[in-house]
Amino acid sequence: MARTVPATAFLCQAGCDHVVIFPFMAKGHMLLLLHFATTLSAQHGRLRVTLVTTPGNVAFAQSRLPASVGLVALSFPSFPPLS
């Protein structure tokens, strides 16, 4: 299950920047941006870093991210058949 991020977590105090990373969901793109998010978080301690992914990629992302990087899972909407 993805780490839950309270709505107030997106509100930064003065001087706090927040980077949201939303990679293309292919593993090759994910790996590069997981590494980027980890490095960015480690190099800039006051910078909030959040990675957005789908529920199908949560386990993959969680196993490669430090706790300092937030993770948000967005589900795809489902629609009834058009027939």
C-alpha contacts under 8 A as a table, 3 or more apart, distances in Angstrom:
res1	aa1	res2	aa2	distance
1	M	58	V	6.99
1	M	59	A	7.38
2	A	55	P	7.88
2	A	58	V	6.06
2	A	59	A	7.81
2	A	62	Q	7.45
2	A	71	L	6.32
2	A	72	V	6.48
2	A	73	A	6.44
3	R	70	G	7.07
3	R	71	L	5.92
3	R	72	V	7.00
4	T	71	L	7.53
4	T	72	V	7.01
5	V	9	A	6.31
5	V	70	G	7.24
5	V	71	L	7.66
5	V	72	V	7.10
6	P	9	A	5.38
6	P	10	F	7.74
7	A	10	F	5.95
7	A	11	L	7.68
8	T	11	L	5.30
9	A	12	C	7.24
10	F	18	H	7.65
12	C	15	G	7.74
12	C	16	C	5.31
12	C	17	D	6.94
12	C	18	H	7.52
13	Q	16	C	5.63
16	C	46	R	6.37
16	C	47	L	6.26
16	C	48	R	7.40
17	D	46	R	7.47
17	D	47	L	5.28
17	D	48	R	6.21
18	H	47	L	5.87
18	H	48	R	4.51
18	H	49	V	5.89
18	H	50	T	7.67
19	V	47	L	7.35
19	V	48	R	6.11
19	V	49	V	4.92
19	V	50	T	6.34
20	V	49	V	5.98
20	V	50	T	4.84
20	V	51	L	5.86
20	V	52	V	7.17
21	I	33	L	7.53
21	I	37	A	7.54
21	I	49	V	7.55
21	I	50	T	6.16
21	I	51	L	4.76
21	I	52	V	6.11
22	F	51	L	6.01
22	F	52	V	4.94
22	F	53	T	6.68
23	P	29	H	6.28
23	P	30	M	5.98
23	P	33	L	6.61
23	P	51	L	8.00
23	P	52	V	7.41
23	P	53	T	7.40
24	F	29	H	5.93
24	F	30	M	6.85
25	M	29	H	6.77
25	M	30	M	6.26
25	M	53	T	7.15
25	M	54	T	7.73
25	M	57	N	7.69
26	A	29	H	5.50
26	A	30	M	6.18
27	K	30	M	4.84
27	K	31	L	6.01
28	G	31	L	5.44
28	G	32	L	6.68
29	H	32	L	5.49
29	H	33	L	6.36
30	M	33	L	5.27
30	M	34	L	5.87
30	M	61	A	7.85
31	L	34	L	5.13
31	L	35	H	6.23
32	L	35	H	5.26
32	L	36	F	6.22
33	L	36	F	4.72
33	L	37	A	5.95
34	L	37	A	5.13
34	L	38	T	6.19
34	L	51	L	7.89
34	L	61	A	7.10
34	L	64	R	7.02
34	L	65	L	6.69
35	H	38	T	5.16
35	H	39	T	6.14
36	F	39	T	5.17
36	F	40	L	5.93
37	A	40	L	5.11
37	A	41	S	6.06
37	A	49	V	6.54
37	A	50	T	7.76
37	A	51	L	7.41
37	A	65	L	8.00
37	A	69	V	6.97
38	T	41	S	5.24
38	T	42	A	6.17
38	T	65	L	6.36
38	T	66	P	6.72
38	T	69	V	6.84
39	T	42	A	5.10
39	T	43	Q	6.03
40	L	43	Q	5.29
40	L	44	H	5.99
40	L	49	V	7.57
41	S	44	H	5.40
41	S	45	G	5.98
41	S	47	L	6.55
41	S	48	R	7.09
41	S	49	V	6.20
41	S	68	S	6.68
41	S	69	V	6.63
42	A	45	G	6.11
44	H	47	L	5.44
45	G	48	R	7.82
48	R	69	V	7.32
48	R	70	G	7.98
49	V	68	S	7.62
49	V	69	V	5.25
49	V	70	G	6.19
50	T	69	V	5.57
50	T	70	G	4.31
50	T	71	L	5.58
50	T	72	V	7.19
51	L	69	V	7.15
51	L	70	G	6.10
51	L	71	L	4.95
51	L	72	V	6.29
52	V	71	L	5.98
52	V	72	V	4.87
52	V	73	A	5.92
52	V	74	L	7.09
53	T	57	N	6.31
53	T	58	V	6.70
53	T	71	L	7.49
53	T	72	V	6.31
53	T	73	A	4.98
53	T	74	L	6.15
54	T	57	N	5.51
54	T	58	V	6.53
54	T	73	A	4.90
54	T	74	L	5.06
54	T	75	S	5.79
54	T	76	F	7.59
55	P	58	V	5.24
55	P	73	A	5.40
55	P	74	L	6.64
55	P	75	S	6.24
56	G	59	A	7.44
57	N	60	F	5.27
57	N	61	A	6.14
58	V	61	A	5.15
58	V	62	Q	5.90
58	V	71	L	7.96
58	V	73	A	6.82
59	A	62	Q	5.13
59	A	63	S	6.14
60	F	63	S	5.58
60	F	64	R	6.87
61	A	64	R	5.36
61	A	65	L	6.16
62	Q	65	L	5.30
62	Q	66	P	7.85
62	Q	71	L	7.64
65	L	68	S	7.96
65	L	69	V	6.43
66	P	69	V	5.85
67	A	70	G	7.02
